[in-house]
Amino acid sequence: MMPPMPTSTPAIDEGYTLRVLQDLVRIDSVNPRLVPGAAGEAAIADYVAVRLSELGMTVARHEPEAGRVSVVGRLKGCRPGPTVMLNAHADTVAVDEMEAPFSGEFRDGRVYGRGAFDMKGGLAAMLGGAKALSDAGCPHAGELLVAAVADEEYASLGTADLLGRYAVDAAIVTEPTALDLCLAHKGFIWFEITTRGRAAHGSRFDLGIDANMHMGRVLADLDVLEQGLRVRAPHPLVGPPSLHASMIAGGTGLSTYSASCVLRVERRTVPGERTERVIEDLEDILHRQAGRDASFDAGLTVTLVREPFEVPAGAAIVRAAAAAVREVRGFEPACIGQTPWMDSALLAAAGIETLVLGGSGAGAHSREEWADVRSVMDLAQCLAGAVIRYPDERDAEDA
């Protein structure tokens, strides 16, 4: 029987980690799916690849679409064991209205700029944790993967692509959590509903069928459905499911009956909900309307499904991270849920034991964004500690 791994966590090079965070923020990595013509992840992937190579890691670049680059570094430990992935997205949302989006300014314990909080702070902490392990002679068992992925802010091309390339036992996604343990988050389903009418002159009610009016009936039923979702028994960590009508468009002129109306709907789901049942709820609305009016004609298309995420509190990766946080911060981290969707759901759906653990800050997707630097340093040490502890926690689970 192999001796247990050491439980003390190697020290973090805080100067290095701060410089990396500032450098990352100074690189424009706005997602081109959100802003046509934007920079994308190629430049930031180049930067991360160099840093990973400097740590003695084996580095690979992956490009699921032209210009959309993820980079993965691999660091083997001192003995055989499981593979743990640290995962952070390198893309950001737009920088509209930001005065200095790529400044990387360090002031009053914070680093400012687009992506500092969401989630270049998490990526910097991953590099800081990997450096601590490398500097300490790789005391972890198995293999550490550090993945800076593309496109999480739109369709998660990066993480989806990596699932077919690497065999991973456990993962930590470093989205912000204020060093609490995020065990669950919501999913979402995007729908497109189209009502079909008949165009006619506005004076000819006998000829026209108003697709917009028919969509109004759908909206009324959706409102009833949404109110019903709010009163369901909530999930203990993420609350109740929800629904909203995101965008609507119909008609071609003031004196013309609308021949078509298109409504886009987002349904936020909670762990335990079945996608098939959610789709059935919307289909039932359209079927009821058709039963009331023979002229009602509508169709429903599902455009994107992202499942919710949940991991048991007793999972080995959760226990390993909790122990690391206790060592670094001196108190028990809370187990929480979050409402936004994250790449953690893709990893979990692939059978990878996954946790979300990140730092503190504010301003995701807003005019002023910043990361709390102390939390980035603590996160880096917690990540290194969790990677060291995970093999023993997994062995204890199997015993």
Salt bridges, closest charged atoms under 4 A:
ASP13 OD2 - LYS131 NZ 3.11
GLU14 OE2 - ARG374 NH2 2.81
GLU41 OE2 - ARG68 NH2 2.72
ASP46 OD1 - ARG61 NH1 2.36
GLU54 OE2 - ARG51 NH2 2.78
GLU65 OE2 - ARG33 NH2 2.95
ASP91 OD1 - HIS89 ND1 3.12
GLU99 OE2 - ARG367 NH2 3.81
GLU105 OE1 - ARG107 NH1 2.85
ASP118 OD1 - HIS89 NE2 3.18
ASP118 OD2 - HIS365 NE2 3.18
ASP135 OD2 - LYS131 NZ 2.77
GLU143 OE1 - ARG74 NH2 3.02
GLU143 OE2 - LYS76 NZ 3.67
ASP151 OD1 - ARG68 NH2 3.25
GLU152 OE1 - HIS89 NE2 3.26
GLU153 OE2 - HIS89 NE2 3.73
GLU153 OE1 - HIS365 NE2 3.31
ASP161 OD2 - ARG165 NE 2.90
ASP169 OD1 - ARG394 NH1 3.33
GLU175 OE2 - HIS89 NE2 3.45
GLU192 OE1 - ARG264 NE 3.30
ASP206 OD2 - ARG204 NH2 2.65
ASP221 OD2 - ARG292 NH1 3.69
GLU226 OE2 - ARG230 NE 2.63
GLU266 OE1 - HIS244 NE2 3.74
GLU266 OE1 - ARG268 NE 3.04
GLU273 OE2 - ARG232 NH1 3.34
GLU273 OE2 - ARG267 NH2 2.80
GLU276 OE1 - ARG274 NE 3.99
ASP281 OD2 - ARG232 NH2 3.87
ASP281 OD1 - ARG277 NE 3.20
ASP293 OD2 - HIS214 NE2 3.74
ASP293 OD2 - ARG217 NH1 2.87
ASP297 OD1 - ARG196 NH2 3.10
GLU310 OE2 - HIS235 NE2 2.97
GLU327 OE1 - ARG389 NH2 2.81
GLU332 OE2 - ARG326 NH1 3.06
GLU369 OE1 - ARG114 NH1 2.68
ASP378 OD2 - ARG329 NE 3.28
ASP378 OD1 - ARG374 NH2 3.26
ASP392 OD1 - ARG79 NH2 3.66
GLU393 OE1 - ARG319 NE 2.84
GLU397 OE2 - ARG319 NH1 3.60
